[in-house]
Amino acid sequence: MTSAYGRILALRGVSLHVPRGEIVALVGANGAGKTTLLRVISGVQPFLAGHIRLAGEPIERLAAHRRVAKGIVHVPEGRQVFGPLSIEDHLRLGAYLRRDAGIAGDMARVYALFPRLRERRGAAAGTLSGGEQQMLAIGRALMGRPKLLLLDEPSMGLAPVLVDEIFDVILRLKTAGITVLLVEQNAVAALAIADRGYVIETGRIVHVGAGRALLEDPAVQASYLGL
């Protein structure tokens, strides 16, 4: 897959595979192309060449909202919540494309996953802490019943105790059968929970392997993990 911003190539022939039911981590330095890749997969960033397949079905020609309907749901960097809307409104917004009878049950499951959201369900998103907003962004995405959940920097700006909580939630999502593609600046934490990892550098994949194997790779430790 190749993508560019004007004349500047952001992705250079990137190829990766996210097996069903696994957590796959994409790590690398700032500006390496991690966020661009998620934006291409979700359909909000155009690309120049390549293919995107979901369970074998080509989806690269689908608009972003059609990809959501197929099961690709993106939690963007920076949370992107709407300040005046309540927690409950956000969750209902996450189910906007659905017409089934399971919305109330899924909302109850989100509240069980994030009890703090249930306690403040009527509060405006703009009054929440950064950690609560991240929980809300993930909860909103879950209301779309994702087959593939794209998480972009979920720990950014959070206190260490909240970082641990968010990563615990990601593991619980895997247990629930949700496939996760995780972009994360905290590469050590991401690879520690990932079944598989990719290291990206200036738009190219430079290392691939099991998450734990990449953590123990001296070259990856020296260049990307600060170890």
C-alpha positions in Angstrom: 0.0 0.0 0.0 1.3 3.4 -1.0 -0.1 6.8 0.2 1.1 10.4 0.0 0.4 13.9 1.2 0.9 15.9 -1.9 4.4 15.0 -3.2 5.5 13.5 0.1 5.2 9.7 0.4 3.8 8.7 3.7 3.5 4.9 3.1 5.8 3.1 0.7 4.6 -0.4 -0.2 3.3 -1.3 3.2 1.8 -4.7 3.6 0.5 -6.2 6.8 -2.0 -8.9 7.9 -4.3 -8.7 11.0 -5.5 -12.3 11.8 -9.0 -12.6 13.1 -9.2 -12.5 16.9 -5.7 -11.1 17.5 -4.1 -7.9 18.7 -1.6 -6.6 16.1 0.6 -3.7 17.2 2.1 -1.1 14.8 4.9 0.8 16.4 7.5 3.3 15.2 8.7 6.9 15.7 6.5 10.0 15.2 5.9 10.6 11.6 6.7 7.0 10.5 3.3 6.6 8.9 1.3 4.8 11.7 -1.7 7.1 11.8 -1.7 7.4 8.0 -2.0 3.7 7.7 -5.0 3.6 10.0 -6.6 6.5 8.1 -6.1 4.6 4.8 -7.7 1.4 6.2 -10.7 3.3 7.5 -11.2 5.2 4.3 -10.5 8.8 5.4 -7.1 9.0 3.7 -6.7 8.3 -0.1 -3.9 6.0 -1.3 -2.1 5.7 -4.6 -1.7 2.0 -4.9 -2.5 -1.3 -3.2 -5.5 -3.3 -1.9 -7.4 -3.6 1.4 -9.3 -6.7 2.1 -11.6 -7.6 5.0 -12.1 -11.4 5.4 -11.0 -11.7 1.8 -13.4 -9.1 0.5 -11.8 -6.1 -1.3 -13.0 -2.9 0.3 -10.6 -0.2 -1.0 -13.3 1.3 -3.2 -15.8 1.7 -0.4 -16.5 5.1 1.2 -15.6 5.4 4.9 -19.1 5.0 6.2 -19.5 1.8 4.1 -16.4 0.4 5.7 -17.9 1.1 9.1 -21.0 -0.9 8.1 -18.7 -3.7 7.1 -17.1 -3.7 10.5 -14.1 -1.5 10.4 -14.3 1.1 13.2 -11.6 3.7 14.0 -10.8 5.3 17.3 -8.7 8.3 16.2 -5.8 9.9 18.0 -6.9 12.6 20.4 -10.3 10.9 21.2 -12.3 13.3 18.9 -15.3 13.5 21.2 -18.0 16.2 20.8 -17.9 18.4 23.9 -21.6 19.3 24.3 -22.9 15.8 23.7 -23.5 13.5 26.6 -21.9 10.1 27.1 -25.1 8.4 26.3 -25.5 10.5 23.1 -22.0 9.5 22.0 -22.8 5.8 22.5 -26.0 6.1 20.5 -24.0 7.9 17.8 -21.6 5.0 17.6 -24.6 2.8 16.7 -25.9 5.3 14.1 -25.7 2.8 11.1 -27.4 0.0 13.0 -31.1 -1.0 12.8 -31.0 -4.1 15.0 -32.6 -4.7 18.4 -29.3 -5.2 20.2 -28.3 -1.5 20.8 -29.5 -1.4 24.4 -27.7 -4.6 25.3 -24.5 -3.4 23.7 -24.7 -0.1 25.6 -25.1 -2.1 28.9 -22.0 -4.0 28.0 -20.0 -0.8 27.4 -21.1 0.5 30.8 -20.0 -2.8 32.3 -16.6 -2.4 30.7 -16.4 1.3 31.8 -18.3 1.8 35.0 -17.2 5.4 35.2 -19.1 6.1 32.0 -22.3 4.6 33.5 -21.9 6.8 36.6 -21.7 9.9 34.4 -23.9 8.9 31.5 -25.7 12.2 31.4 -22.5 14.3 31.6 -21.2 16.3 28.6 -18.1 14.8 27.0 -16.3 18.1 27.4 -16.5 17.8 31.2 -14.7 14.4 31.3 -11.1 13.8 32.1 -8.7 12.6 29.3 -8.9 9.1 30.5 -12.7 9.2 30.6 -12.8 10.6 27.1 -10.6 7.8 25.9 -13.0 5.3 27.5 -15.9 7.1 25.8 -14.1 7.0 22.4 -13.6 3.2 22.7 -17.1 2.7 23.9 -18.5 4.7 21.0 -16.5 2.5 18.6 -17.8 -0.7 20.3 -21.3 0.4 19.7 -20.6 -0.2 16.0 -19.9 -3.9 16.6 -16.5 -3.8 15.0 -14.9 -6.8 13.3 -11.7 -4.8 13.2 -11.1 -2.1 15.7 -8.4 0.5 14.8 -6.9 2.1 17.9 -4.7 5.1 17.4 -2.5 6.1 20.4 -5.1 5.1 23.1 -2.6 5.8 26.0 -1.6 9.3 24.8 -1.6 11.9 27.6 -2.9 9.5 30.2 -1.6 8.9 33.7 0.2 5.5 34.2 -2.6 4.0 36.2 -5.1 4.8 33.4 -2.6 3.5 30.8 -2.7 0.1 32.5 -6.5 0.3 32.6 -6.8 1.0 28.9 -4.4 -1.9 28.0 -6.4 -4.2 30.2 -9.5 -3.2 28.3 -7.8 -4.0 25.0 -7.0 -7.5 26.3 -10.6 -7.9 27.3 -11.7 -6.9 23.9 -9.6 -9.6 22.4 -11.1 -12.1 24.8 -14.5 -11.0 23.5 -13.4 -11.9 20.0 -12.7 -8.4 18.6 -9.7 -8.1 16.3 -7.5 -5.1 17.1 -5.0 -3.1 15.1 -3.2 -1.0 17.7 -1.0 2.0 16.9 0.8 3.1 20.0 3.8 5.3 20.9 4.3 3.2 24.1 5.9 0.4 22.0 6.9 -1.7 25.0 3.4 -1.9 26.4 1.9 -2.5 23.0 4.2 -5.3 22.0 3.8 -6.9 25.4 0.1 -7.5 24.7 0.3 -8.1 21.0 0.1 -11.4 19.3 2.0 -9.9 16.3 3.9 -6.7 15.8 5.1 -4.5 12.9 7.7 -1.8 13.1 7.4 1.0 10.6 10.1 3.5 9.7 9.6 6.4 7.2 6.6 4.7 5.6 8.2 1.2 5.3 7.7 -2.0 7.4 11.2 -2.8 8.7 10.5 -5.5 11.3 7.8 -8.1 11.7 7.3 -10.8 14.3 5.5 -12.0 17.4 5.0 -9.2 19.9 7.2 -10.8 22.5 9.9 -11.7 20.0 10.1 -8.1 18.8 10.4 -7.0 22.5 13.4 -9.3 22.8 15.0 -8.4 19.5 18.2 -6.4 20.3 17.9 -4.4 17.0 14.3 -3.4 17.9 15.3 -2.7 21.5 18.1 -0.3 20.5 16.4 1.5 17.7 12.7 1.7 18.8 12.2 0.8 22.4 14.8 2.9 24.1 16.2 -0.2 25.9 
